[in-house]
Amino acid sequence: MKKVYFLLAFSTLGMNVYGQKTVDQKVAELLSKMTLEEKVGQMVQYSGFEYVTGPQHSNSAAVLEEIKKGKVGSMLNVAGSEETRAFQKLAMQSRLKIPLLFGQDVIHGYRTTFPVNLGQAASWDLGLIEKSERIAATEASAYGIHWTFAPMVDVARDPRWGRVMEGSGEDTYLGTKIGLARIKGFQGAGLGSLDAVMACAKHFAAYGAAVGGRDYNSVDMSLRQLNETYLPPFKAAAEAGVATFMNSFNDINGIPATANQYIQRNLLKGKWNYKGFVVSDWGSIGEMIPHGYAKDAAEAAEKAILGGSDMDMESRVYMAELPKLVKEGKVDAKLVDDAAGRILTKKFEMGLFDDPYRFSNEKRQKDQTNNQNNRKFGREFGSKSIVLLKNQGNILPLSKTVKTVALIGPFGKETVANHGFWSVAFKDDSQRIVSQFDGIKNQLDKNSTLLYAKGCNVDDQDKTMFAEAVETAKKADVVIMTLGEGHAMSGEAKSRSNIGFSGVQEDLLKEIAKTGKPIVLMINAGRPLIFNWATDHIPAIMYTWWLGTEAGNSIADVLFGTVNPGGKLPMSFPRTEGQIPIYYNHYNTGRPAKNNTDRNYVSAYIDLNNDPKFPFGYGLSYTDFKYSDMVLNSTNLTGNQTLNISITVSNTGKYDGEEVVQLYVRDLFGKVVRPVKELKGFQKVFIKKGENKKVDFKLTPEDLKFFDDDLNFDWEGGEFDIMIGTDSQNVQTKRINWTK
């Protein structure tokens, strides 16, 4: 153990003195024994001392003393059976021996890293997403972790915002479904299971709508837009029993989310009757001072607790200010009891009062350190997350017997970069993560040759390596280019005003293209990028995101056709930054642009098409799918009838493959303007070559509800367009009338 403070730590196991009482009774009994300072202590969270995920101001010796005095309820960034046990031993020296909660950002895998979350969303496969979090929870809990700060269910329509990589894209419906799958995976059979961790729905709320795509920025929108677009994933998470919520850094219409009574008190804990607890984001309580919403730490603490924030992550204002505020009568003691009680409830549910060390098990940790089954799944998940954007002349899949292949680009031999942002670092990462070079080499025929040239760095203007790359390309029968953005260029605090290829990568691509060699371009990124020249000039393009531990193998599986790509974009890809924000489910206007040529006195740019470069839901396959025979059980419905919809999808190509069949609806007229289309269902179906498959959907009035200007949530009768297709633009449409 590195930390000398632990040498004097000792304890016995926490004794369960609560018998067969209910959790509520146990919490009430414990609260009755606690001092005000001990209750506030449960509301305090500090970071560990070696790995931090925000601005750090820890005094490690003071923190350890506070733990022993029962003035800390939770630690984040503390992991490993040995370290969590040592910290827990300190907590067992406190008067009431209340165990700590250990939290960690387990975002897209733990020991086994999976694709970045936006890449996972591109799989449109809820089963795979749930399983990935089940594995992540199993691995993380084996390292002593009780709680993950995931899933992020923010709807995000601006790819300049770096944290799009952490979410599920621009659509409320898809994001809600994926969020629920993640929660189910993390929490498994239920809190208290040794392979389950507490999930956390974040960031509450509207963090993904930051003005200008600039992280931590303000959010300004109508309450109707907030309720209809940005809150549904959170409401669904609350109803699904997510253990915790995390509020967001931004203000909403002038009120910081950390102190926003409307979203935290009125909605979450009031109307939604949520029983879990709310943790602030890192330092967000104290940051209400520079926000200009609180004049000092005392006012920040007061406004945060009144607003509904139960736990203070690293602001250090609750312990310093709340006891005084209660004694002065500025904060009702019942609010402290409620917050501390919510936190204690989770500790009882996790079984920590029965055994504070039950998750700190060296054998379980060793068993999960290099689980080959988890890696095998990671390889599959990575391949299912890749999106094929272009395949002119069917250049893909490549033959494994191609004589000479050149891999060119700054990411070809990267290992750790394949983690992507928001991954947990381990000392052996460079040895255990599969590079793209190794993945491709492992699948090429033994008589084939794989050449490599870096070509350029990720983000500078150095062109001295161009010549070597061009000569390497000239020797090859096919060139695989691996370009994009650095793995740490998307994520928290990674907003970008220019989302093209960084550095001189596009210049390198143009030089290689001059050789006339066939090129397959792989784009590594955590967000949608802009790459118009490549789209117009390169025959084959795969969007490979950052795929995790097995990245190289996953990519090679798709390149050589072991896996037929079936991913679909969860965000619209813009033509230029000037279009942003761009999303498929926008409102119409009184002067809609009818096409891309007539731009006179309509809602259009005079110098650019309105539509994205690649639309939401887009993705190709090595095979071809044909949609036909769209059938509705009725075109005139009344009241609570169910609309049954079916369509036949035929695989007319040469390969077996998966297709994501997407259902969209447009409400043509309403009390408030409605989007031009909204995703209301999807199915991922496997169809063998030459086969047909009938795909069925059902719609009820519940699917047609929306918020009006008075925030009433209901539906209206009228005309609706029912659309089914392979993406949000390429659909078949039938119109119905549904009378209320």
Secondary structure, 3 states (H helix, E strand, C coil): CCCHHHHHCCCCCCCCCCCCCCHHHHHHHHHHHCCHHHHHHHCEEEECCCCCCCCCCCCHHHHHHHHHCCCCCEEECCCCHHHHHHHHHHHCCCCCCCCCEEEECCCCECCCECCCHHHHHCCCCHHHHHHHHHHHHHHHHHCCCCEECCCECCCCCCCCCHHHHHCCCCCHHHHHHHHHHHHHHHHCCCCCCCCCCECEEEEECCHHHCHHHCCCCCECCCHHHHHHHHCHHHHHHHHCCCCEEEECCCEECCEEHHHCHHHHHHHHHHHCCCCCEEECCCCCCCCHHHHCCCCCHHHHHHHHHHHCCCEEECCCCHHHHHHHHHHCCCCCHHHHHHHHHHHHHHHHHCCCCCCCCCCCCHHHHHHCCCCHHHHHHHHHHHHHHCEEEEEHHHCCCCCCCCCEEEEECCCCCCCHHHHCCCCCCCCCHHHHCCCHHHHHHHHCCCCCEEEEECCCCCCCCCCCCHHHHHHHHHCCCEEEEEEECCCCCCCCCCCCCCCCCCCCHHHHHHHHHCCCCCEEEEEECCCCCCCHHHHHHCCEEEECCCCCCCHHHHHHHHHCCCCCCCCCCCCCECCCHHHCCCCCCCECCCCCCCCCCCCCCCCCCCCCCCCCCECCCCCECCCCEEEEEEEECCCEEECCCCEEEEEEEEECCCCCEEEEEEEEEEECCCCCCCECCEEEEEEEEEECCCCEEEEEEEECHHHHCEECCCCCEECCCEEEEEEEECCCCCEEEEEEEEEC
